[in-house]
Amino acid sequence: MIPFTLRGYLGGETRLRGESEVPHVVVVDPRFDCYAPLAASARLGRLQVHFRATATEALKLARRLRVDAWLVAPELEDMAGADFVDLLGSQLGTSRVALVETAKPGSPAWEATAREAAEAGADATLCAPITFHDLEALLGLPAEARGALLAEASPATSAFVTLPVGVSAAVIAIAVLMLS
């Protein structure tokens, strides 16, 4: 097996003390149901997912956590997703960012979102529902690094989903997680 850590791959940035090597992903989207497969991977210890329904809440998190990937909805409750990506531009560092569209690739809605994503500086436009493989592609991990990351992750890892959002959104997110 190739010795590999995500930290080493992403440029040597350090995490808070005691944090694991699994990727930290921030989902900025009030539609939590689009991320059920990703949440399932979080329960397996492959990543840590932090859900935020608004750009304001996501920016608060960005100040205290190094984020490996941002998954952003085209429309947020407090601003447009492309505007949020543009706002993040100076704070991204080695983070990767994608706008997440629910429309099928090739549709007019998909094309509009892809154009907005490119103009805002996003790395990709992804189609919901988002899976762990979509995240690997966004992070640009080579195939051998992907295998090493999966081998290093174990269910005993403390990677779980965090949901400090409004009560109704949290209830919906918990229901989605329980159904998957």
C-alpha positions as CSV (number, residue, x, y, z in Angstrom):
1,M,0.0,0.0,0.0
2,I,1.2,3.5,-0.8
3,P,1.7,5.7,2.3
4,F,-0.7,8.5,1.8
5,T,-2.5,11.0,3.8
6,L,-5.0,13.6,2.5
7,R,-3.1,16.3,4.4
8,G,0.1,15.4,2.5
9,Y,-1.7,15.4,-0.8
10,L,-3.4,18.7,-0.2
11,G,-0.2,20.7,0.6
12,G,0.7,20.0,4.2
13,E,-1.8,22.2,5.9
14,T,-2.5,21.2,9.5
15,R,-5.7,20.4,11.1
16,L,-6.8,21.2,14.6
17,R,-5.2,18.9,17.2
18,G,-6.6,15.4,17.3
19,E,-8.5,15.6,14.0
20,S,-8.2,12.8,11.6
21,E,-6.8,12.7,8.1
22,V,-10.3,12.2,6.5
23,P,-11.5,15.1,4.3
24,H,-13.6,17.8,5.8
25,V,-16.5,18.7,3.5
26,V,-18.8,21.7,4.0
27,V,-22.2,21.4,2.3
28,V,-23.9,24.8,2.0
29,D,-27.3,23.8,0.8
30,P,-30.7,23.8,2.4
31,R,-31.6,20.6,0.4
32,F,-29.9,18.0,2.7
33,D,-31.5,15.1,0.9
34,C,-29.1,15.5,-2.1
35,Y,-26.3,14.4,0.1
36,A,-27.6,11.1,1.7
37,P,-24.9,9.0,0.0
38,L,-22.2,11.4,1.2
39,A,-23.6,11.3,4.7
40,A,-23.5,7.5,4.5
41,S,-19.8,7.7,3.7
42,A,-19.4,10.0,6.7
43,R,-20.9,7.4,9.0
44,L,-18.3,4.9,7.7
45,G,-15.5,7.3,8.7
46,R,-14.4,8.2,5.2
47,L,-15.0,11.9,5.6
48,Q,-16.5,14.6,7.9
49,V,-19.5,16.4,6.6
50,H,-20.6,19.7,8.0
51,F,-24.0,20.9,6.8
52,R,-25.0,24.5,6.7
53,A,-28.2,25.9,5.2
54,T,-26.9,29.5,4.8
55,A,-23.7,31.2,3.5
56,T,-23.5,33.1,6.8
57,E,-23.3,29.9,8.9
58,A,-20.8,28.4,6.5
59,L,-18.5,31.5,6.7
60,K,-18.5,31.1,10.5
61,L,-17.3,27.5,10.1
62,A,-14.7,28.5,7.6
63,R,-13.0,30.7,10.2
64,R,-12.3,27.8,12.6
65,L,-11.9,24.7,10.3
66,R,-9.7,23.9,7.4
67,V,-12.0,22.7,4.7
68,D,-11.0,20.3,1.9
69,A,-14.1,20.7,-0.3
70,W,-17.1,23.0,-0.5
71,L,-20.3,21.8,-2.0
72,V,-22.6,24.7,-2.7
73,A,-26.2,25.0,-3.9
74,P,-26.9,27.4,-6.8
75,E,-29.4,29.2,-4.6
76,L,-28.9,29.6,-0.8
77,E,-31.3,31.1,1.7
78,D,-29.2,34.3,2.0
79,M,-27.4,34.7,-1.3
80,A,-26.7,33.1,-4.7
81,G,-24.4,30.1,-4.6
82,A,-22.1,31.7,-7.3
83,D,-21.8,34.8,-5.2
84,F,-20.9,32.7,-2.2
85,V,-18.2,30.9,-4.2
86,D,-16.8,34.3,-5.3
87,L,-16.8,35.4,-1.7
88,L,-14.9,32.3,-0.7
89,G,-12.3,32.9,-3.4
90,S,-9.7,34.5,-1.2
91,Q,-10.3,32.1,1.7
92,L,-10.1,28.8,-0.2
93,G,-6.4,28.0,0.0
94,T,-6.2,24.4,-1.2
95,S,-9.9,23.8,-0.9
96,R,-11.9,22.7,-3.9
97,V,-15.4,24.0,-4.6
98,A,-18.3,22.8,-6.6
99,L,-21.8,24.0,-7.3
100,V,-24.4,21.2,-7.0
101,E,-27.2,21.2,-9.5
102,T,-30.2,18.9,-9.3
103,A,-31.0,19.2,-13.0
104,K,-29.6,16.7,-15.4
105,P,-26.4,17.5,-17.2
106,G,-27.1,19.1,-20.6
107,S,-30.4,20.7,-19.5
108,P,-30.7,24.5,-19.6
109,A,-30.7,24.7,-15.8
110,W,-27.5,22.6,-15.7
111,E,-25.8,24.7,-18.4
112,A,-26.7,27.9,-16.6
113,T,-25.3,26.6,-13.3
114,A,-22.1,25.4,-15.0
115,R,-21.6,28.8,-16.6
116,E,-22.2,30.6,-13.2
117,A,-19.8,28.1,-11.5
118,A,-17.0,28.8,-14.0
119,E,-17.5,32.5,-13.8
120,A,-17.4,32.4,-10.0
121,G,-14.2,30.3,-10.0
122,A,-15.7,27.0,-8.9
123,D,-13.7,23.9,-9.7
124,A,-16.7,21.9,-10.9
125,T,-20.4,21.5,-11.3
126,L,-21.8,18.3,-9.8
127,C,-25.1,16.6,-10.3
128,A,-27.1,15.6,-7.2
129,P,-27.1,13.2,-5.4
130,I,-23.5,13.6,-4.4
131,T,-21.4,10.4,-3.7
132,F,-18.0,9.8,-2.1
133,H,-16.7,9.1,-5.7
134,D,-17.9,12.6,-6.7
135,L,-15.9,14.0,-3.8
136,E,-12.8,12.0,-4.8
137,A,-13.0,13.4,-8.3
138,L,-13.5,17.0,-7.0
139,L,-10.4,16.6,-4.8
140,G,-8.5,15.2,-7.8
141,L,-7.2,12.2,-6.0
142,P,-5.3,9.7,-8.2
143,A,-6.6,6.1,-8.2
144,E,-3.8,4.8,-5.9
145,A,-4.4,7.6,-3.4
146,R,-8.1,6.9,-3.3
147,G,-7.4,3.3,-2.4
148,A,-5.0,4.4,0.4
149,L,-7.6,6.9,1.7
150,L,-10.3,4.2,1.9
151,A,-7.9,1.7,3.5
152,E,-6.9,4.2,6.2
153,A,-10.5,5.2,7.0
154,S,-12.3,2.9,9.4
155,P,-15.8,2.9,11.0
156,A,-14.1,3.6,14.4
157,T,-13.0,7.1,13.1
158,S,-14.8,9.9,14.8
159,A,-16.1,11.3,11.5
160,F,-19.8,12.2,11.8
161,V,-22.1,14.7,10.3
162,T,-22.6,18.0,12.2
163,L,-25.8,20.0,11.8
164,P,-25.8,23.3,13.7
165,V,-28.8,24.7,11.7
166,G,-32.3,25.7,12.5
167,V,-34.5,23.1,14.3
168,S,-36.7,22.3,11.3
169,A,-33.7,21.8,9.0
170,A,-31.9,19.6,11.6
171,V,-35.0,17.4,11.9
172,I,-35.2,17.0,8.2
173,A,-31.5,16.2,7.9
174,I,-31.7,13.6,10.7
175,A,-34.7,12.0,9.0
176,V,-32.7,11.8,5.7
177,L,-29.8,10.3,7.4
178,M,-31.9,7.7,9.1
179,L,-33.6,6.7,5.8
180,S,-30.3,6.1,4.1
